[in-house]
Amino acid sequence: MILKSKPLSPFMFKLLARLLNFYFKWRFNKLVIREADIKPNHSYILMCNHFSFLDGFWAYYLCNKLLWKPDGMKRLFIMSLKRQIELNWWMKYTGNFSIEPRKKSMLESFDYAAEVLSEPGSLLLFFPQANLESCHVRNIDFQDGLYEIVTRIKGNCQLIWCSNIVEYFESIKPSVYMNMLDCGTNRDFNFEELKLKVNQFHKEALARTVRYTKEG
């Protein structure tokens, strides 16, 4: 049995966004969003590379700056490991719902994700790698969970990828570069093509962001 979520109210979402903005201004040199077009009146899957404890907070910042609007995102959902939610009771009140890999209830989690994404304005934050890896890896390895969710959605859902890359350069504080890619919708979804498209884009985002001597 899965643990279902209770999304944040608009008031609490904006309040937490203000607190995050304050923290990021103190902690980081800059946060740069390289935008993609957002389709109105859809639900959304925001996929990000997974390399840091702060990944979810950067995604939250991105959602507030770009996706939260009257004809865009209105509710945030996050798929999290069941044991994490059980250890941290507050998580289910911030949009987190549970999944247990390799358990029968995993299909129930996919069904629940598809159910909320069948309603316009819902956004699912999703980390397709499933494991923490460096932001400088050249290849993003997608697990099959994304396919299971997208093929179950009955409404219109836009898929968005974001390559988050951190660098210092001349500053003593890190800068975060958020490189967004419109990956189409569930109506034209092709899993193999999406994986190729995202990996090509991720390599281009690294080349655009990271300063290094070109390899021979």
N, C-alpha and C positions, 0 to 999 in steps of 0.2 A: 504494500500500500504506500502510495506516495504522499509526501507532505506538500499540500498546496499553499499558494502564496496569497498575500494580501498586498496589492500594489500601494505605493505611497500616494497620498492625496496630492493634488496640485500644490497646495500650500506647503506641505512638508517637502515635496520635491524641490520647490524653488528655495525654501529655507536652507536645505542641505547644499544646494547649488551655490548659494551665497557664501556659505562656510568654506566650501571647496575652493571657490575663487580666491578667498582671502588666504587660504593655506598655500595655493599654487603660486600666488604673487610673491609670497615670502620664500618659498622653497625652490622655485625654478626661475631661470633666466627668462625664458619665454615659452609659450605653447603656441605652435603654429598649426593651423588647420588648412590643409589643401583640399578644398571642398569637392564634392560630387553633387550632381543634381538629385534632389529628393522628390519622389513622386507623391503628389497630394492624395489624401483619402485612401491610403493603403495601410496595411500593417507592415512591420519592418523586422528583418533579422540583421542585427549589426554584428558582423564577425570581425574579430580582432586577433592579432598574434598575441601569444601568451608567454610573457617573459618576466613578469614582475608582480609583486604584491599590489602595486598601484594600478594595474591594468583596468580593473573595474572602475576606479575613480576617474581615470582619464576618459573612459567611455562615458561615464556620467557627465563629465564636463562637456564632451562632444555633443551628447544628446541635448543638454541644456542650451548650448550655443547655436545648434543648427537644426535639430530635429523636433524639439518641443515647440509646436505652433498649432493654431486652431485647426488646420487641415492636415496636420502631421501627427507626430507622436503625442499620446496622452497618458500612457501607462507603461511602466517599465517592468519586465520580467527577466529573471536570471535563473538559469538551470545550475544547481549546485549539488554537490555530493550530500547524500542524506545524513551521513555522520557529522558533517560540518554544521548542518542546520540543527541537528539534535544537540550539539555542543554549544551552539550560539542561537538561543531561542529567538532573538530579535531579528534574525535574517529573514524569516518568513513574513515579517511585517514590512520588509523593504523590497518585496517582489520576488524573493527567492523561492523556488519550488525544487523538490528533490529528484534525484536520479541515483540509482544503484546499478553501476555497470555489471553486466553479465548476470543480472537477476531478472526474474520474470516481470517484476514491476517496471523494468526499463521501458517496455512497450507502452505501459500506462503513462509514463512520463512523456514519451513522444506524442501520444494522443492528446495529453493535456496541453503540451506546447502548441500543437496544431490547432487545438480548440481556441486558445486565446488569440492566436495569430489569424484566425478566420474573422476576427472583428477589427475593423479599421481603427487605427490609433494605438494598437498594442505594439510594443517593441520587445523583442527577445535579444538579450545580450548573449552571444555565443562564442566560445573559444574552440574552434574546430581541431586544434592540435591536441587538446585534452591533457597535455603535459607542458610544464615550463621548459622553454628553450630560449637561448639567446635571441635578442631582437635582430642580430646580425646573421642568423642562419640564412642560407640562400634558398632553401626549399621549405615550404609549408606543407606539412603532412596532414591531410584531412582524414578524420575518422568518419565512419558511416552514419553517425547520428544525424548529421545535417540532411542527408538524403532521406532518412526515415521521417524527419519532421516535415520537410518541404513537400514531399509527395502526399502528405496527409492534409495539407491546408486547403480549405474550401473557398476562402475569400481571395482577395488580391493582396499579395505580399511582395514587397521589394526587398531584395537581398543586397546588402552593402558590406563591402570589405574595407577595413582600415589597417594599414601597416603603420604601427607606432614605433618610432625610432628615437632613441635618446643619444645625444652627443653633448660634449662640453665645449670644444673648440677654445675660444679665447676667454671664456667666462669661468669663474670658480663655481658657478651654479649650472646644472644641466639644463638643456633645452629639449623639449619634446616636439617632434614633428609627426603630425597625424595625416597620413596620406590616404585619402578616401577613393573608393572605386565603386561605381554603380555596376552591379552584377546582374541586372535584369530582374525579372519577377518569377514567381512560381509557375506562371503560365508558359514561360519559355525556358524552364529550368532543364539544364543538362549537366549532370554532376561532373562528368569527365571534362567537359569544356570549361566549366567554372574553375576547376582545380588548375587547369593549364593557364587560364586567364589571370587568376589570382597570383600564381607563382611568377608569371612574367611581370606582372605589375609590381610585385614585391621586390624583385631584382632591380627594376627601374627606380623604385622609390629609394632603395639603398644607394644606387649610383647617384641619384639626385641629392641625397642628404649627406652621405658620408664622403669625406675627403680622403682619398687614398691614391697611391700610384697605380696606374692601370697595369693589369697583369698581362704578360706577354702571351 
